[in-house]
Amino acid sequence: MGQRAVVSYVRPDYVRGEFMESALALAHFSETTIDTFLPQRSGPNIVRARNAICRKFMTEQTAPWLLMVDTDMVFNPDVLDRLVAAAHPVDRPIVGALCFSESDNGGEPYSTMYEIVQRGPQRTFARYAQWEEDTLKPVTGTGTGCLLVHRDALDRIAQAKPLSTVTPWFKEMVLDQLLMGEDLYFCLKAQAAGLPVYVHTGIQVGHLKSTMLGKVR
């Protein structure tokens, strides 16, 4: 395919065997050239780890694409190839795979595709419950469970307002009294830099919780 990427992950002391099997298969079968795997150990402060990965990628690597995967994900060996094929350095520089998280009330798992909605006097994030199959869906935000980002996009995000030289990409913050995770902050900062965020609903990854959520396809 003639493309190059770095695959990164934030890890605790131990990772799930299912993740390592997926990573090994990715390294062996991917047609996209993987320059290196870039791990970063993390304790509770995952923001620092995610920013460290982006900083190392920008300063120590030359590949155009960075694939961020979490260690509780299961994915097919061609996930990087398919994300690279769907992405574009200018038009679609940030593309995520579709994954699911546990519902707070024990109901059906929900997608990690978000939009900002107004509820009374406050803004909040709402999760998409319906979408077209096998399509690129523009979203306000998504998670970093399996997210492909172009180098130029990371450079622009680092310069976007609110400018932060300490946490240029990831940061936890409060939106109208709602605690916003570092992944949604990253997506909002991307859009502040004029960069669209997409999720490919045809590229799905499993999310390892008490049981695996979603599909791998």
BAMIDO-692258 format. One record per residue (C-alpha): residue in one letter; residue number from 0; x, y, z. Coordinates in steps of 0.2 Angstrom, whole numbers, plus 5000, padded with zeros to 4 digits. Layout:
[rec A NUM [X Y Z]]
...
//
This chain:
[rec M 0 [5000 5000 5000]]
[rec G 1 [5015 5011 5001]]
[rec Q 2 [5009 5019 5018]]
[rec R 3 [5019 5020 5034]]
[rec A 4 [5012 5021 5052]]
[rec V 5 [5017 5020 5070]]
[rec V 6 [5006 5010 5082]]
[rec S 7 [5005 5016 5100]]
[rec Y 8 [4997 5011 5116]]
[rec V 9 [4996 5016 5134]]
[rec R 10 [4999 5001 5145]]
[rec P 11 [4997 4997 5163]]
[rec D 12 [5009 4984 5171]]
[rec Y 13 [5000 4970 5163]]
[rec V 14 [4989 4969 5147]]
[rec R 15 [4976 4957 5141]]
[rec G 16 [4982 4942 5130]]
[rec E 17 [4968 4945 5118]]
[rec F 18 [4976 4963 5115]]
[rec M 19 [4993 4955 5112]]
[rec E 20 [4987 4942 5100]]
[rec S 21 [4978 4956 5090]]
[rec A 22 [4994 4967 5090]]
[rec L 23 [5005 4952 5085]]
[rec A 24 [4993 4948 5070]]
[rec L 25 [4993 4966 5066]]
[rec A 26 [5013 4967 5065]]
[rec H 27 [5013 4951 5055]]
[rec F 28 [4999 4953 5042]]
[rec S 29 [4998 4972 5040]]
[rec E 30 [5001 4978 5022]]
[rec T 31 [5004 4996 5029]]
[rec T 32 [5022 4997 5035]]
[rec I 33 [5023 4999 5054]]
[rec D 34 [5039 5008 5058]]
[rec T 35 [5038 5004 5076]]
[rec F 36 [5026 5000 5091]]
[rec L 37 [5027 5015 5103]]
[rec P 38 [5021 5009 5121]]
[rec Q 39 [5019 5021 5135]]
[rec R 40 [5017 5015 5153]]
[rec S 41 [5004 5024 5163]]
[rec G 42 [4996 5024 5180]]
[rec P 43 [4981 5034 5184]]
[rec N 44 [4987 5050 5175]]
[rec I 45 [4983 5044 5157]]
[rec V 46 [4983 5061 5150]]
[rec R 47 [5002 5063 5153]]
[rec A 48 [5005 5046 5144]]
[rec R 49 [4994 5051 5129]]
[rec N 50 [5003 5067 5127]]
[rec A 51 [5020 5058 5129]]
[rec I 52 [5016 5047 5115]]
[rec C 53 [5011 5061 5103]]
[rec R 54 [5027 5070 5108]]
[rec K 55 [5038 5055 5105]]
[rec F 56 [5029 5052 5088]]
[rec M 57 [5031 5070 5083]]
[rec T 58 [5049 5072 5088]]
[rec E 59 [5057 5054 5086]]
[rec Q 60 [5047 5046 5071]]
[rec T 61 [5044 5051 5053]]
[rec A 62 [5029 5041 5048]]
[rec P 63 [5014 5051 5042]]
[rec W 64 [5001 5041 5052]]
[rec L 65 [4999 5037 5071]]
[rec L 66 [4987 5023 5076]]
[rec M 67 [4982 5024 5094]]
[rec V 68 [4975 5008 5101]]
[rec D 69 [4970 5004 5119]]
[rec T 70 [4976 4988 5128]]
[rec D 71 [4958 4983 5131]]
[rec M 72 [4954 4982 5112]]
[rec V 73 [4953 4967 5100]]
[rec F 74 [4955 4970 5082]]
[rec N 75 [4957 4962 5065]]
[rec P 76 [4975 4961 5057]]
[rec D 77 [4969 4973 5043]]
[rec V 78 [4962 4986 5054]]
[rec L 79 [4977 4998 5051]]
[rec D 80 [4976 4995 5032]]
[rec R 81 [4957 4999 5031]]
[rec L 82 [4959 5014 5042]]
[rec V 83 [4973 5021 5031]]
[rec A 84 [4963 5017 5016]]
[rec A 85 [4948 5027 5023]]
[rec A 86 [4958 5042 5029]]
[rec H 87 [4966 5056 5020]]
[rec P 88 [4979 5068 5026]]
[rec V 89 [4969 5084 5022]]
[rec D 90 [4950 5079 5021]]
[rec R 91 [4950 5065 5034]]
[rec P 92 [4965 5066 5045]]
[rec I 93 [4957 5058 5060]]
[rec V 94 [4947 5042 5058]]
[rec G 95 [4942 5030 5072]]
[rec A 96 [4935 5012 5072]]
[rec L 97 [4918 5009 5079]]
[rec C 98 [4918 5002 5097]]
[rec F 99 [4906 5001 5111]]
[rec S 100 [4907 5005 5130]]
[rec E 101 [4896 4998 5144]]
[rec S 102 [4880 5006 5149]]
[rec D 103 [4879 5014 5166]]
[rec N 104 [4863 5006 5170]]
[rec G 105 [4867 4989 5164]]
[rec G 106 [4858 4991 5147]]
[rec E 107 [4864 4989 5129]]
[rec P 108 [4882 4994 5126]]
[rec Y 109 [4883 5011 5118]]
[rec S 110 [4894 5017 5104]]
[rec T 111 [4908 5029 5107]]
[rec M 112 [4902 5041 5094]]
[rec Y 113 [4897 5058 5102]]
[rec E 114 [4888 5074 5097]]
[rec I 115 [4886 5090 5108]]
[rec V 116 [4868 5094 5112]]
[rec Q 117 [4859 5107 5122]]
[rec R 118 [4849 5101 5137]]
[rec G 119 [4841 5115 5145]]
[rec P 120 [4854 5128 5150]]
[rec Q 121 [4869 5116 5148]]
[rec R 122 [4878 5108 5134]]
[rec T 123 [4882 5089 5135]]
[rec F 124 [4888 5075 5125]]
[rec A 125 [4875 5063 5118]]
[rec R 126 [4879 5046 5111]]
[rec Y 127 [4874 5041 5093]]
[rec A 128 [4861 5026 5094]]
[rec Q 129 [4859 5025 5075]]
[rec W 130 [4870 5026 5060]]
[rec E 131 [4872 5019 5043]]
[rec E 132 [4882 5003 5041]]
[rec D 133 [4899 5003 5033]]
[rec T 134 [4901 5022 5031]]
[rec L 135 [4912 5036 5037]]
[rec K 136 [4902 5045 5050]]
[rec P 137 [4907 5063 5055]]
[rec V 138 [4906 5065 5074]]
[rec T 139 [4909 5078 5087]]
[rec G 140 [4920 5066 5097]]
[rec T 141 [4925 5048 5098]]
[rec G 142 [4937 5038 5109]]
[rec T 143 [4955 5033 5107]]
[rec G 144 [4952 5015 5108]]
[rec C 145 [4957 5013 5090]]
[rec L 146 [4960 5030 5082]]
[rec L 147 [4971 5035 5067]]
[rec V 148 [4978 5052 5066]]
[rec H 149 [4989 5061 5053]]
[rec R 150 [5005 5069 5058]]
[rec D 151 [5000 5086 5051]]
[rec A 152 [4984 5085 5061]]
[rec L 153 [4993 5083 5077]]
[rec D 154 [5004 5098 5073]]
[rec R 155 [4988 5109 5070]]
[rec I 156 [4980 5102 5086]]
[rec A 157 [4995 5107 5096]]
[rec Q 158 [4993 5125 5090]]
[rec A 159 [4974 5126 5092]]
[rec K 160 [4966 5137 5105]]
[rec P 161 [4965 5135 5120]]
[rec L 162 [4984 5134 5117]]
[rec S 163 [4993 5123 5130]]
[rec T 164 [5011 5120 5128]]
[rec V 165 [5010 5108 5143]]
[rec T 166 [4996 5097 5137]]
[rec P 167 [4995 5101 5118]]
[rec W 168 [4984 5086 5113]]
[rec F 169 [4975 5078 5128]]
[rec K 170 [4968 5086 5144]]
[rec E 171 [4953 5082 5155]]
[rec M 172 [4942 5097 5158]]
[rec V 173 [4924 5102 5163]]
[rec L 174 [4911 5107 5150]]
[rec D 175 [4896 5115 5158]]
[rec Q 176 [4899 5106 5174]]
[rec L 177 [4901 5090 5165]]
[rec L 178 [4918 5081 5167]]
[rec M 179 [4925 5078 5149]]
[rec G 180 [4938 5064 5146]]
[rec E 181 [4954 5067 5137]]
[rec D 182 [4948 5059 5121]]
[rec L 183 [4934 5071 5119]]
[rec Y 184 [4945 5086 5123]]
[rec F 185 [4956 5080 5109]]
[rec C 186 [4942 5079 5097]]
[rec L 187 [4935 5096 5102]]
[rec K 188 [4953 5104 5100]]
[rec A 189 [4954 5095 5083]]
[rec Q 190 [4938 5104 5077]]
[rec A 191 [4944 5120 5084]]
[rec A 192 [4959 5118 5073]]
[rec G 193 [4947 5115 5058]]
[rec L 194 [4950 5097 5057]]
[rec P 195 [4935 5085 5055]]
[rec V 196 [4933 5069 5065]]
[rec Y 197 [4926 5053 5058]]
[rec V 198 [4921 5035 5063]]
[rec H 199 [4921 5021 5051]]
[rec T 200 [4906 5011 5055]]
[rec G 201 [4911 4996 5045]]
[rec I 202 [4928 4995 5054]]
[rec Q 203 [4923 4988 5071]]
[rec V 204 [4934 4983 5086]]
[rec G 205 [4930 4973 5102]]
[rec H 206 [4931 4981 5119]]
[rec L 207 [4936 4970 5133]]
[rec K 208 [4926 4972 5149]]
[rec S 209 [4918 4958 5159]]
[rec T 210 [4913 4952 5142]]
[rec M 211 [4919 4958 5125]]
[rec L 212 [4907 4972 5119]]
[rec G 213 [4904 4975 5101]]
[rec K 214 [4910 4965 5086]]
[rec V 215 [4927 4963 5078]]
[rec R 216 [4926 4965 5059]]
//
